[in-house]
Amino acid sequence: MTQAKSGDTVRIHYTGTLLDGSTFDSSEGRDPLEFVVGSGQIIPGLDVAIPGLAVGDKKEVNVPCQEAYGPINPEMRQAIPREGIPDEVPLEIGIQLQMQSPDGQVLPVTVVEMDEATVTLDANHPLAGQDLIFNIEVTSIN
C-alpha cells in the first residue's frame, strides 16, 4: 500500500477542534483538502504528520500553537484614532475588517478593544496562540 511522502499530492478529510472540543473548521460536506506534502501549503504541525500514512488511514494530530499559527504577537495589535476609521464602517468588538498596508497588501484585522478615542485592531491570525487538534482521514495519494 502506498504511503504518503514529501512531494506527493494528498487529499484528506479533516475536522479541526480547539482543546475545549469546539470545532473551528471541517471538510465535512465539502471536497477533501488537497495539498502537496512538505510544500508549506498547510500548517507545519499537520504537514509533518502526513508522511507514512496510506489511503484510508485515520489519525488524531495534536498541533501546538508554535506549529500552527504561532503565538500571539503583541506587535500585531495596534490602537488607532477612532476618527481614522470611516463613519460607514460598523465598529463592534469581534468584527473583522480589512486594512491596507503601506505597500498595498490587504491585511485582515479584528476589532478587539474600543473606547471614545481609539480602536484597537489585531492582525494576529484568529487561531494564533491556540493549540489545535485535527482528526484526519487520507482519501487519496498521487
C-alpha positions in Angstrom: 0.0 0.0 0.0 1.4 3.4 -1.0 2.4 5.7 1.9 2.4 9.4 1.6 5.8 11.1 1.3 7.1 14.6 0.7 6.2 15.8 -2.7 3.1 13.7 -3.0 -0.3 15.3 -3.7 -2.6 14.2 -0.9 -6.3 14.6 -0.2 -7.6 14.5 3.4 -10.9 14.9 5.1 -10.4 16.7 8.5 -12.1 18.2 11.5 -10.1 20.8 13.4 -11.0 21.4 17.1 -9.7 23.5 19.9 -8.7 22.0 23.2 -12.2 22.7 24.6 -13.7 20.4 21.9 -15.2 23.2 19.8 -14.8 22.7 16.0 -13.2 25.6 14.2 -13.1 24.0 10.7 -14.0 20.8 8.9 -14.1 19.4 5.4 -17.4 17.7 6.2 -19.9 18.3 3.3 -17.0 19.6 1.1 -14.4 18.1 -1.1 -11.3 16.8 0.7 -8.4 19.3 1.3 -5.8 18.8 -1.4 -2.1 19.8 -0.9 1.5 18.8 -1.6 3.2 17.2 1.4 6.1 19.2 2.6 5.3 22.2 0.4 4.2 24.6 3.2 0.6 24.8 1.9 -0.8 23.7 5.3 0.3 24.4 8.8 3.6 22.7 9.7 2.3 20.6 12.6 -0.2 18.9 10.3 2.1 18.7 7.3 4.7 16.6 9.3 2.0 14.1 10.4 1.1 13.0 6.9 4.2 11.1 5.7 3.8 7.4 6.3 0.0 7.4 6.1 -1.8 5.4 3.5 -5.2 5.9 1.8 -7.9 5.1 4.4 -5.7 5.8 7.4 -7.2 7.9 10.2 -5.2 9.8 12.7 -5.6 12.4 15.5 -2.9 15.0 15.3 -2.2 17.4 18.2 -0.6 20.6 16.9 0.9 23.0 19.4 0.4 26.7 18.5 4.1 27.1 17.5 3.5 24.6 14.7 0.1 26.0 13.8 -0.5 29.8 13.6 2.1 30.7 16.1 1.9 32.5 19.4 0.0 35.8 19.7 2.4 38.6 18.7 1.6 41.8 20.7 3.2 43.9 17.9 0.3 42.8 15.6 -2.1 44.8 17.8 -2.4 48.5 17.2 -4.6 51.2 18.7 -5.6 53.8 16.1 -7.5 57.0 16.4 -11.3 56.4 16.0 -11.5 59.2 13.5 -9.2 57.2 11.3 -12.0 54.8 10.5 -14.7 55.9 8.1 -18.1 56.5 9.7 -19.8 53.9 7.4 -17.6 51.1 8.8 -19.5 49.3 11.5 -17.5 49.0 14.7 -18.0 46.4 17.4 -15.8 44.0 19.3 -15.0 40.9 17.2 -15.8 42.3 13.8 -13.3 41.6 11.1 -12.1 44.4 8.9 -9.6 44.7 6.1 -6.8 47.2 6.1 -4.2 48.0 3.5 -0.5 48.2 4.5 1.7 51.0 3.1 3.0 48.5 0.5 -0.6 47.8 -0.7 -1.0 44.4 1.0 -4.5 43.6 2.3 -4.4 42.7 5.9 -7.4 41.2 7.8 -7.8 42.6 11.3 -10.2 42.1 14.2 -11.5 44.9 16.4 -10.5 43.8 20.0 -11.0 47.0 22.0 -12.7 50.3 21.7 -13.1 53.5 23.7 -14.2 57.0 22.8 -10.8 57.9 21.3 -9.3 54.7 19.9 -10.0 51.4 18.2 -7.5 48.6 18.8 -7.1 46.3 15.8 -5.5 42.8 16.0 -3.8 41.4 12.9 -2.9 38.1 14.5 -4.5 35.0 12.9 -7.7 34.2 14.8 -6.2 30.9 15.8 -2.8 32.4 16.9 -1.9 31.2 20.4 -4.2 28.1 20.2 -3.1 24.5 20.3 -5.2 22.6 17.7 -6.4 19.0 17.3 -7.1 17.6 13.8 -8.8 14.3 13.1 -7.8 13.4 9.6 -8.5 10.6 7.1 -6.4 10.2 4.0 -8.6 9.8 0.9 -6.0 9.8 -1.9 -2.3 10.0 -2.6 -0.8 10.9 -6.0 
